[in-house]
Amino acid sequence: MTEKEKSKKRKNRRIKRTLLNMFILLCFSAAAFLLYQSVITKLDEKNTNETYAEIERIYNSAVLAAEEATPSSEPSPVPTIGPGTQDPSPSAASSPTSTPSPTPTPEPSTQAPSPVPTPAATLNESIPQRDVLDRTEIIPYFNSLLDVNEDIRGYIKIPATNISYPVVQGIDNDFYLERNIYGKKTISASIFMDYRNNAKDLDDNTIIYGHNLNTTMFNDLDYFVDEATRDEYLAAGGVFRFDTPYEVMSWEIYSAYVVDKDDFNYLIINFSSADRHQDFLDETMERSFVDTGITVTPDDKVLTLSTCNHWLNDSRTVIHARLIRN
């Protein structure tokens, strides 16, 4: 073997070693990044649980106080609120261990509102605030929630799930997509209503969004479309509570499905005609993975819950519910 050939061989070995070292470094970097992401996500979920547990305590106390102040010939039923103690956590098993009955819905107070103090400023002044609500027009217990953030436009609680959150509404659909209720950037962000919706006079279709994380936000919506769990979760959480500052409301799920985000436009707020409205409702029922036997008409108000689905690329888990009229 000539000296030139030996030199070429040594050069090739160096190149191979360099490529191997680069590959090993890349693998270590990828593993470190995934570990970092996992740690950050875990910390974010822990902080999110702590943040919204505090908001839930405020909500529970306010609802209980409002019920006790409501005159009634019979004791008012007190809803059991708090997934940490009553509702099983679906993330701990592939199916729920128990199925609690739907939360009773308290009636709003009929008493004249007491003098209302000047609304408290949002805790984070950097939030681009929507119009401040007139507190003389709202359900009294919402004052406590608005003291946390004037952008709160509802509270959603679904039995047998970890879903118990305030619902905010921003000036667009971007701000709360990556910020929590205090305006701080987080992975979990917020549960938020479409900026186009009217919380006072409900639109044909009110849309609420949330991220799909391991144990928080709208993760548990997947249990309503998973074949192994959907019947149990529909039986336990098919009727749930979503209040606005103006009305205490119960809703019943009539459709649950997974859809490619570009395959069907379920994000229409209002419809130009009854026929187009009915076509939309028919589509939501035809796509459903569950058969509830509920018939929905253009006279019904619909609530749509939307989150990312991880089964397919760019797919969404979508839940539709109709308002239960008293």
C-alpha positions, 0 to 999 in steps of 0.5 A: 500500500502506497503512502498516498493510499495510507493517508487517504485511509487515515483521512477516511477513518477521521471522517467516520469518527467525526461523523460518529461523534456528531451523531452521538452528540446529536442523540445526546442533545435530542435526549437532553432537549426531550428531558428538558421539555418533559421537566418544563411540562411537568413544572408547568402542569404543577403550577397550572394545577396550583393556580386553578385550584385557587381559582376553583376555591374562590368559585366554590366559596362564591357559589356556596355563599350565593346559594345560602343567600337565595331565599327558598322554601326548601334547602338548596342543593349544594353542588359538589365541586372539586375534582381533587376529592370527588371526581376520579382522575381519568389520567390515572387509569384507562377508564374511570373508576367511578361515575358520579352523577351530574352536578346539580345546578343552583338557581341564580339569586333573585334578590336585588343586587347589593351595592357594588364596589368599584371593580378591582383592577386586573392583577396583571395590568399588561393584559389587553382588557376587553370592556369591563362588565357592568356588575349590576347586571351579573350573577352576584357570585361572579364578582369574586371571579371578576376580581381575579380577572375582568376578562372572565366570561364563564366557568365550566365544570364537567363531572367525572373529569379534571375540567373545572376552570374559569373561561376567559375571553380576550380581544382576539384568540391569540392572547390566552392561547399562550397565557394563563388567567393572570396574563403570564406566558405558560404552556397550559395557558387558559380555557378561553371563549372565542373572541367573536362570541357574546357571553350575555346574549348567547350566539347560535354556537358558543366556542370554547378552546383549551390545550390538550396536555397530560393531565390539565386543561381540555385533556379529558375531552379525549375520554368522550371520543375514545371507544374504551371510555366514551360510554362511561364518561358520557353517562357521568359527564354528559350533562355539565355546567357552564355558567356565564356572568349572566346565567347559570346553565346546564348543557347536555352533550349530543355529539363528540368526534375527532376531525381534521382541522381543515375537514369541517368548519365547526367554528361558525358563530351564527348562521344566515338562515335556518337551513344553513343552521340545520345543515351545520347541526346535521353535520355535527350529529352525523360525525358523532362517535356517540349516539345520545338520541338527542335531537337538536334544532336551530332553536337550540343554543349550542356550546362547542368545546375544541382541543387538539387531538394527538391521534392524527396530525392536525386533528381536533377533538370536538364536543357539542352540547345544547343548552337545557332549557328550564 
